[in-house]
Amino acid sequence: MRVLCTATGSPSHGRALLPLARALAAAGHEVTVASTAAVAPVFADDDVTVVSCLPPLVPSGGADGRDPARTTASAGPRDADRAVRVPGDPGTGVGGDEDAGDGDADGLGPDMRKLVARLSGSHALEGHRALRPLARDMAPDVIVRDGMDLGACLLAEQLGVPHLPIPSGFVNTVDPALLLPGLNRLRESLGLPVREDPASLHPHGRFDYLPRDHSFARFPATVLAYRQTTAVDRTAGLPEWVARLPTDRPLVFAAMGTALPMFRGLLSEGASLPHGVSDPSEVLRAIVAGLSLLECVAVVATSGIACDGVEPGPNVHLTDSLAQPLLLECADLFVTHGGYNSVREAVRTGTPMVVAPHFGDQPLNARRVRELGLGRHLTDLEPRALAEVCADLLADREVAARCRRARLATLALPDIGRSPADLAELCARAAVRSPRTSSSTGKVRPSRSARRAAADVTAVPRGGTSRR
């Protein structure tokens, strides 16, 4: 197969894609990854072709998800991204005062709604334009796309090939019905049929690395689920000083993630932070101060953010970065922002979580961690409050047992090495149902996967497929 993959946003999106891209390449398939300049280095050590061509998630206008250059009132897909109206928004006529505010029925704050508008508007159009030349050159049989990349969705519909999103917090938490109006406007502008079913955003299903009973997805879809790997970065290992850490106390690991430090860069450029996002330096100081009060050995990955204004206790060890999946294998507790990559990695290692969310899918992930009994949702970043929550969790045997059960369920998923055969099978079945369109001539023709395997395909995908 020729597989076109896309990854946008922060480097964590690239790491969510990497196990799939690596497995496909190892199985002999031709893999091309289209990404942003920020994400491209994630794939530097793997046997895939990387093209940095996708638009940045945050445009030049700043963190609010809107480009000032496109705020005119003229019609057409190149104009300003239209606001997404959800229950609780003023003037929608849906919901009442009791639904209004940041905690509306969809769990989306104002900046998240602006992001939804951009992703189903200008970002999708820009991404589609960037991908078209690449598709003409490689003629993909299937597109494995970033959950935020709706331009790849449009491209797949034009080519008549399947497309599936990678494991994604955005796909988990955002109702596809909110994306449909903007996407349909772009479909019309491109001469594509308008779709009324929100499931048209993932008609062939989606990938995940968590089992059904521990899913973080809010909306049903067919899922190809595989075991989360701890070897995402082949070159990453733990530094020697980790082996010399004391082992007579619990090991607590805290990490800032990759997205929050990106917002730190926005501050230096004079832009404002999205709604609900604290200054990363303030968050880091609170974590370091809180863990300094706890009877533990703590390792804090700062992502290069300076920890000015607080003196770490002798039990707290700061490092810019660390192989997070590896350290989680022996950590007793994980203090995290609640990004979906981090949550999955903690479930994979059976590590209880203290989740201090900031934006995007993180608040909903924190709630789901609490619902599943895998940790606590921290709403107070005062150092003593953080220390008390951590101490409670370290002593909670019931949480430890639930984390162990979740880990066993995750380990029972099929290996990621099964994904290439499952994807080829899916492509062959899709080709039988719907012939593809040539990206250069516009004529319908059977795909390579159909010519190879269509006659033999009758089974459903084997990769832990479920309906959620």
DAWO-V422836 format. One record per backbone hydrogen bond with DSSP energy under -1.0 kcal/mol. CO is the residue of the C=O (numbers start at 1). NH is the residue of the N-H. Records with the same first field share a line. If there is no record, write none. Layout:
CO->NH, NH
//
This chain:
1->30
2->141, 142
3->32
4->144
5->34
10->13
11->15
12->16
13->17
14->18
17->21
18->22
19->23
20->24
21->25
22->26
23->27
24->29
25->28
30->3
31->49
32->5
33->51
34->7
35->53, 54
36->40
39->42
40->43
41->44
43->46
46->48
49->33
51->35, 53
59->62
67->70
68->71
76->79
86->89
89->92
94->88
96->99
102->104
104->107
109->113
110->114
111->115
112->116
113->117
114->118
115->119
116->120
118->121, 123
121->125
122->126
123->127
124->128
125->129
126->130
127->131
128->132
131->135
132->136
133->137
134->138
135->139
142->4
143->164
144->6
145->166
146->149
148->150
150->154
151->155
152->156
153->157
154->158
155->159
156->160, 161
159->437
162->143
164->145
165->207
168->172
169->173
170->174
172->218
175->178
176->180
179->183
180->184
181->185
182->186
183->187
184->188
185->189
186->190
187->192
188->191
197->200
198->201
199->202
202->205
206->224
208->226
211->214
212->215
221->468
222->206
223->466
224->208
233->236
239->242
242->245
250->297
251->332, 333
252->299
253->335
254->301
259->263
260->264
261->265
262->266
263->267
264->268
266->271
267->270
274->277
279->283
280->284
281->285
282->286
283->287
284->288
285->289
286->290
287->291
288->292
290->293
294->296
297->252
298->317
299->254
300->319
301->256
302->305
313->316
315->298
317->300
319->302
320->303
322->324
323->327
324->328
326->329
327->330
333->253
334->354
335->255
336->356
339->343
340->344
341->345
342->346
343->347
344->348
345->349
346->351
352->334
353->376
354->336
355->378
359->362
361->365
362->366
363->367
364->368
365->369
366->370
367->371
368->372
369->374
374->353
376->355
382->386
383->387
384->388
385->389
386->390
387->391
388->392
389->393
390->394
391->395
393->396
396->400
397->401
398->402
399->403
400->404
401->405
402->406
403->407
404->408
405->409
406->410
407->411
408->412
410->413
414->227
415->418
416->419
418->422
419->423
420->424
421->425
422->426
423->427
424->428
425->429
426->430
427->431
428->432
429->433
430->434
436->445
438->442
443->438
445->436
447->451
448->452
449->453
450->454
453->456
454->457
462->464
463->225
466->223
//
